[in-house]
Each structure stands twice: as structure tokens, then as C-alpha cells.
């Protein structure tokens, strides 16, 4: 299989794009189609980006809290390694 695809196989159809936007919209309760009707693709993409940023901030905060908890626990090196391995899965 060639590493370079033809240009036509890389193009996405309007129907595929619409389906992807609708799938993204279902991830955002605030843009529930049944309440808001049709929402522009730009609004869905903007809201998805904001949602991802909020999730990343939440992950960062939780990671910091977890790190503080682990630091305050009296774990042996072996126990700490087990906990870290479990968290990375």
C-alpha cells in the first residue's frame, strides 16, 4: 500500500461532514438538537473546542490533587510504583 493516497480518497463529502458534526453535537448537552434545532457547524466546533479545554483543565486539576495525595501518603517505593502503574493504564 502506498504511503501517498490519491487526493480524492482524502476528501470528505458534505454528508460525511454533516454526520460528523451531528455526532460531535451529541457530546454536548448544551447543544442538544431537540431543544436547539439545527446548530451551525461553526458553533458545534467552537463548543467542542471549549469543552475539550474544560476537560483538559479538569484533568490537570485532578492530576495535581492526586499527586498531592500520593505525596502525602506514606508509601514505600514499591507501593508508589504499583499505584503509578495502575494510574497510567
N, C-alpha and C positions, 0 to 999 in steps of 0.2 A: 504494500500500500504506500503510495507516495505521500511524503510529508506535506506537499503542497496540494491543496484541494482546488478544484475549479471554482471560479468566482460565483457561479450560480448555486453551488451547493452551500456556500456560506451565507447566502441571502435568506432572510426570514420573510415569510409572507405576512401580509396585513392581518390575515386571520390568525396566524400563529402569534403575532404580536398582541393582538386583542385578547387571545386566550391567556397569554402570559400575564398581561396586565390584570385581567379578571382574577387570576389565581393569586396574584400579589394582593389584590384588593381584599380577598377573603381573609388575609392575615391581619388586617387592620379593622378592628371592631368599629372604630370611629368612622370608617368609610363603608359601613355595611350598605350594600346596594339596595336592600329592601327599604331602607329609611331614606337614603340619599338619591336613589335613582342612578342614572348614569353619571359617573365621575370622570373627569378628564384624565388621560394617561399622565399628563404632567403632574397633576395633583397627586395621583397614586404614587408615582415615582418619588415625588418630593416627600410625601408622608412616609414611604418605606425607608428612605434615607434617614429621616429624622428618627424613626422607630429603631433602626439599626444603631444609630448613635446613642439613643437612650439605653438600649440593651447593652452596648459596649460599656457605657458608663456604669451601669448596674453590675456587670461582670467585674469591672475594675474595683468597684467599691466592695463587693462581696469577696473578691480575692484578697484585698487588703485586710478586711476583717478576719478572714480565715487565717491569713498569715500571722496576724497579731495573736489570734487564739493559739495557733500552733507554737508560736514563740513563747507564750506564757505557760504552756504545758510542760510538765517535767517528763519529756520523752527521751528514751535512750536513742542513740544514733540509729540503731536498727529499727526501733519503733517509728521514728520520724521518717525513715526511708520507706517503710511499708505504707505509711499514711500518704506520703507524697506520690508514691507509685499508684495507689488507689485513686488519688485525685486526678492524676494525669490520664486515666483511662477514659 
